Every structure is written in C-alpha cells, then in structure tokens.
C-alpha cells in the first residue's frame, strides 16, 4: 500500500513532454502550423480545432466520393481537387 501512495504523490511532479525529431516535422510541419496558429483566437480549445479538422477531412472525402467514387476510375475536375487540397491543408 505504501508503494502505491508514494507513486501517486509523484503524479504532481509529472510533466508531459512530446518530441518529434523527424526532419519533416521540424522543418516543414511545425513552422507552417505555428504560422497558421497566429490566425486563430487564443480562446479556441485544441479539441475544437481537432474536431473542425476532422469535419473538413470528412467533407473532402464526401466531395471526392460524389465526384468520382473511391475506385479511382474517374478523373476529378480541377476545382474539386483544389477544394479537397484546401480541406486537407486546413
């Protein structure tokens, strides 16, 4: 029992650290995301940003499916490709 209580007391000292040492993240993704974060209000919750991103990706998938299906047998229009690309980027 004492071991469990001492382990719980260390929870207050725990600091979550996530690192990504990949070149793609450090040189491309992180600077781009930090730039776009300047345009979002500070009161916006991170989980809401994730849900909005999911909604945009679902919208892009629906547009892609309605235009030509998922079997890649039809060539998509240029406008549709631009919409899908913008949704994926955002």
GIDALIN-V569719 format. One record per backbone hydrogen bond with DSSP energy under -1.0 kcal/mol. CO is the residue of the C=O (numbers start at 1). NH is the residue of the N-H. E is the energy in kcal/mol with one decimal. If there is no record, write none. Layout:
CO,NH,E
CO,NH,E
This chain:
1,5,-1.8
2,6,-2.3
3,7,-1.7
4,8,-1.8
5,9,-1.6
8,11,-1.1
10,13,-1.0
22,26,-2.2
23,27,-2.6
24,28,-1.5
24,29,-2.2
25,30,-3.1
28,32,-1.8
29,33,-2.9
30,34,-2.5
31,35,-1.9
32,36,-2.3
33,37,-1.9
36,39,-1.4
37,40,-1.1
41,44,-1.4
45,49,-1.6
46,50,-1.8
47,51,-2.2
48,52,-2.5
49,53,-2.2
50,54,-2.3
51,55,-2.4
52,56,-2.3
53,57,-2.1
54,58,-2.4
55,59,-2.5
56,60,-2.4
57,61,-2.0
58,62,-2.4
59,63,-2.6
60,64,-2.3
61,65,-2.5
62,66,-2.8
63,67,-1.9
64,68,-2.1
65,69,-1.2
77,81,-2.1
78,82,-2.0
79,83,-2.3
80,84,-2.6
81,85,-2.4
82,86,-2.4
83,87,-2.4
84,88,-2.4
85,89,-2.2
86,90,-2.6
